[in-house]
């Protein structure tokens, strides 16, 4: 699992890039891109704050919405066996497949502490 860094309520996923021997962060859920690099955690947090500030300032100046909007709809392609298992589990709980999948996603996201405000 990749690590999540939270800066001013915005989340960034952190990974290590061995080619440049640095940590890389990329903010999630933005309508544009904002990433940052550093060699240690303290510097990474500083760079994240700078990157986020620059991004948000640019959005304000251009009158752009900084966050992506989500429709609540997406297609998922899974193995037929897994589809059957999910449909059976949903029926066993007297739920539609959509309700069951939504609950499963919510449970997993909450376990990762990804609740939205």
Secondary structure, DSSP 8 states (H G I E B T S, - for coil): --EEEEETTEEEEEEEETTTTEEEEEESSBSS--EEEESSHHHHHHHHHHHHHHHHHHHHHHT--SB----S-------HHHHHHHHHHHHHTT--HHHHHHHHHHHHHHHTT----
